[in-house]
Amino acid sequence: MAVRALHPAVVERPRTSMERTPDGLRLVVERSMRVSPAAVWRVFRDTHRWPEWGPSITAVDCADRFVERGATGYVITVGGLRLPFEVTSCADGRWTWDVAGLPATGHRVRTAADRTVAAFEVPLAAAPYAFVCRKALGRLDAVACDDERAAAGDDET
């Protein structure tokens, strides 16, 4: 896989807006990424990587490494809570889940012009969580960037 040149200039501050999503009206926090959509999508879905980019998650207990619709498990939060989750949709660069039986963040990645954009869709009832999502986007970019660089290094040997 060819690795795109990394252009820090295209990485912008996260933006927050209100959007109508397939799950209704949500706060959407999004940011341009320095890596391919495939790299972001892989890290978004990899339960082993969630604690690396998710500021509120310290561990994940899930039989599926890469989530698909119907995947279930538990997340352990910074506060030590063990909360059950179920992935409710996973297709076309977007996945959603319920946590503790409640609709939680949506996760999506898309291409816009010549860049990758990752986003979280935050239910309005959880609006303060948008601040956590802003931090997560920076971490997500770093983790996906490291993965893409490592893959490029592996291809050259």
Summary of the structure (lengths in Angstrom):
residues: 157
radius of gyration: 15.2
end to end distance: 14.0
largest distance: 49.3
contacts: 461
relative contact order: 0.22
helix: 31%
strand: 43%
